[in-house]
Amino acid sequence: MLTAVYKSKKKADTFLFVEKRDDFSKVPEPLMAMFGKPQYVMLINLAKRVQLGVADLDQVKQALTDNGFYLQLPPPQTNLLAEHRKQNGVDSD
């Protein structure tokens, strides 16, 4: 299963996987507007992959089959202040 990967110039660490290179016809227009002009990164064969960096390989394959695209968002950022308060036994109230 070949897929083309693009990164967003508007959103850091956000990637869009599509079935065919430069074919964004299955990607909803509001998503494309938020994503901005896609910047081509690479073409990969998912069938030969055991894992992907951050994304779950099975989820990516399923989304490509069902929707024709997969959007990879960056992992949520840790709230360092809340984590520090929790480690020091301080209530967040």
Steps between C-alpha positions, in 0.01 A plus 500: 500500500677813376422832661629852451585703808476880521579741780312814586666838477232646728495239779823370650547121510178442304506252212248390239514152346314455169454201269654661192760771466345845452143360516316685774153441356388289799624750760221732623542864394490638860785264591704612199440864596624432854794291375616758247699426186635145543875456475598159359719295734518145364330202343496191724380143465296424812491129415874479564491700823484350848437836667482872434651775712211634708198362315352154548562308176167313512308824560671665204420207270138489617451875455651488151269211407188659654558871431780524245716704737647505852582811703783465752491764771783564744465338842341727761743714693548426866386774735829542685355724772225250583753216499732696732214581736389137505852379580520749787156418642348838420129507415409658167185661649 
